Amino acid sequence: QVQLVESGGGLVQAGGSLRLSCTASGLNFRSSGFSWHRQAPGQERDLIATISSGDGGRTTYADSVEGRFTISRDNAKATVYLEMSDLKPDDTAVYYCYAILPGRWGQGTQVTVSS
């Protein structure tokens, strides 16, 4: 059974940093690319970052987070990370991890940025 468990969310002041983790089980971790998405209240779920399978040599970012967020992976720990810095109130959302292969979502973790 495929499971993705996110952690690391919380309340932070504007300008602060957080690191989200997504630990996977039940899948061939190295063979899957991953992505992070976020959904603010009343909004659609938006793609914000992707990382390729294998060593994760290819990453992409949404314009809204480019230069502030970094996606990475540790295959030995079956974990994908999202390092977030210079956080803004507009970054407040539930953040979700997604395993591209076989297409599974995590349960989400809340990030709240206060002004």
C-alpha positions as CSV (number, residue, x, y, z in Angstrom):
1,Q,0.0,0.0,0.0
2,V,1.4,3.3,-1.1
3,Q,1.6,6.0,1.6
4,L,2.9,9.5,1.6
5,V,3.2,11.3,4.9
6,E,3.9,15.0,5.0
7,S,5.3,16.8,8.0
8,G,7.0,20.1,9.0
9,G,4.1,22.5,8.6
10,G,3.3,25.1,11.2
11,L,2.9,28.7,12.0
12,V,5.7,31.1,11.0
13,Q,6.2,34.8,10.8
14,A,6.7,36.5,7.4
15,G,10.3,36.3,6.3
16,G,10.8,33.0,8.2
17,S,11.6,29.5,6.9
18,L,10.2,26.0,7.1
19,R,11.2,22.6,5.8
20,L,8.5,20.2,4.7
21,S,9.1,16.5,4.5
22,C,7.3,13.8,2.6
23,T,8.2,10.3,3.5
24,A,7.0,7.5,1.1
25,S,6.4,3.8,1.6
26,G,5.0,1.0,-0.5
27,L,6.5,2.2,-3.8
28,N,9.7,2.1,-5.8
29,F,10.9,5.5,-4.5
30,R,13.8,6.0,-6.8
31,S,11.7,5.4,-9.8
32,S,9.2,8.1,-9.1
33,G,9.3,11.8,-9.7
34,F,7.5,13.9,-7.0
35,S,5.9,17.2,-6.8
36,W,4.7,19.6,-4.2
37,H,1.3,21.4,-4.5
38,R,-0.5,23.8,-2.3
39,Q,-4.1,24.8,-1.8
40,A,-5.3,28.0,-0.1
41,P,-8.9,28.3,1.2
42,G,-11.3,28.7,-1.6
43,Q,-8.6,28.2,-4.2
44,E,-7.5,25.5,-6.6
45,R,-4.6,23.2,-5.8
46,D,-1.6,24.6,-7.5
47,L,1.6,22.9,-8.6
48,I,4.6,24.7,-7.1
49,A,7.6,22.4,-7.5
50,T,8.7,19.1,-9.2
51,I,11.7,16.9,-9.0
52,S,12.7,14.1,-11.4
53,S,13.1,10.5,-10.6
54,G,16.5,8.9,-9.9
55,D,18.9,11.4,-8.5
56,G,16.5,14.3,-8.9
57,G,18.7,16.2,-11.2
58,R,15.8,18.1,-12.8
59,T,13.6,20.5,-10.8
60,T,11.0,23.0,-11.8
61,Y,9.3,25.8,-9.8
62,A,6.3,27.9,-10.1
63,D,7.1,31.6,-10.6
64,S,5.5,32.4,-7.3
65,V,8.1,30.4,-5.4
66,E,11.1,30.5,-7.7
67,G,14.2,31.6,-5.7
68,R,12.6,31.1,-2.3
69,F,11.7,27.4,-2.3
70,T,13.9,24.4,-3.0
71,I,12.8,20.8,-3.7
72,S,15.1,17.9,-3.0
73,R,15.1,14.2,-2.4
74,D,16.9,11.7,-0.3
75,N,16.5,8.2,-1.8
76,A,18.1,6.5,1.1
77,K,15.4,7.9,3.4
78,A,12.6,7.7,0.8
79,T,11.9,11.3,1.6
80,V,11.2,14.4,-0.5
81,Y,11.8,17.9,1.0
82,L,10.6,21.4,0.3
83,E,12.8,24.0,1.9
84,M,10.8,27.3,2.1
85,S,12.4,30.6,2.9
86,D,11.4,34.3,2.9
87,L,7.9,33.1,3.5
88,K,5.0,35.5,2.8
89,P,1.4,35.6,4.1
90,D,0.3,34.5,0.5
91,D,2.2,31.3,1.1
92,T,-0.4,30.2,3.6
93,A,-2.0,27.0,2.4
94,V,-2.2,23.3,2.9
95,Y,0.8,21.7,1.2
96,Y,0.6,18.4,-0.5
97,C,3.2,15.9,-1.7
98,Y,2.4,13.9,-4.9
99,A,4.1,10.7,-6.1
100,I,4.0,10.8,-9.9
101,L,4.4,7.1,-10.2
102,P,2.0,5.6,-9.2
103,G,-0.1,8.8,-8.7
104,R,-0.7,9.2,-5.0
105,W,-1.3,12.2,-2.8
106,G,-0.2,12.7,0.8
107,Q,-2.7,14.0,3.4
108,G,-1.3,17.5,3.4
109,T,0.3,19.7,6.0
110,Q,-0.8,23.2,7.0
111,V,1.5,26.2,6.6
112,T,0.4,29.5,8.0
113,V,2.5,32.6,7.6
114,S,1.6,35.6,9.8
115,S,2.3,39.2,8.8
